[in-house]
Amino acid sequence: TSLGKKTICLVGSNDEFGRGALEEIIPLADSFRCHILSQEWIPDDVGLIRSLATKILLKAPEGVYIASLSSNMGTLIRELRSQNYKGEILSTDATSYEYIRMNMGNSFKTVTYVDFPETKARMKLNQRAQQRWHKDMQPAGLILYDGIRFVISKLYVPSQQGGALAVCINNEMKFEGVFGETVFTGRAIEYPLSLIKGLPQ
């Protein structure tokens, strides 16, 4: 600990998703009593993953937060565990993406992450995807499906303001999506999420 705070390293892919996720986390560190030891970027070259894992371990953080849509995130998590890192690894719903999960191997079970709930609607769509493409739909694809379905549902709904699509959409507060009730607050969209707790090391 550092002055009673948990020590963490932040790791992201050097792209819009990774940078955006870390920018959102940094201002919250104090309120969660966390001291950020460093901010690292996941290399595109898989051959550099081992040295990044070693660099993180040398800082001895109590936790590592990783945000990325790159398959190298899975490789980094596997490498951290293979180098005997015992601290907590935290991440986003991308942890459950098949192409990332496969790179983690058994280390997948040790990661704590947020994920979208396994609703009946999600399972039904995944069954269709398995039948057609032999793989599950990624959450991003399911969100896109929800978005298209939502817009189509408003195309033929007249509003008091004359039926303009933008007005119909802007007046909407809630929508029953694949993951359950989705809430619109201003320009933000709040999806239901579940916390998946990783196995202790």
Steps between C-alpha positions, in 0.01 A plus 500: 500500500596865456379716792213260557405482133501194274775519240404433139647509152280611212551329166325574173532453129631816334179561308171681554352225718804453725581869538133585564462230766811615688394865478171404668675303776771749602266763656329225703818366661482714814134427568579127490811557718739388228849628430602471134858376468522524123313512173614251235405422142454153352739461204374381163805273477418185699876446549508802734226373732738308729713807569189707575381236749843502666495881519159489672610232747807703599265778615323244724148643472218352705277517192526544125218654296513411130278649227539385142322340207827351378565125520833597660306587816436129546867424435608760759268357765629149436859628520437685828368181659778287352750740663320425828316829543264444795319834505155574367450552128200715410359562155203585280242281328756444222645231730217271390558553127591162354813613312637664818389223736673234290836675545461497879468126540420407860592851615155609381350363823721729709379831351235720661302685237165657419284327243155528352247265664420163345133567420261272312511739202880488493503119519244476219704724270818309583324172413413644159857623451637158595270330250595739221862597567609255773589777746332728754415862425733747669333756733587779253300316234206456736506872586499581128205262457316683780576839345366400157192338658435812707522738202277276285243486781476881487475541122124459489405645839349848453587751771314809616770709327420366156664158495864605458724202574751705703220632724364149560845372595590800718174468696568137584629428853512119512528211259475126561814374331680168469668550839188627679379851571720760333469857630567820304631793707573799280748378238615207715366145488504286815505124449446245776830339602610211721826469697678172434742429784826329415635208702754603767867425437 
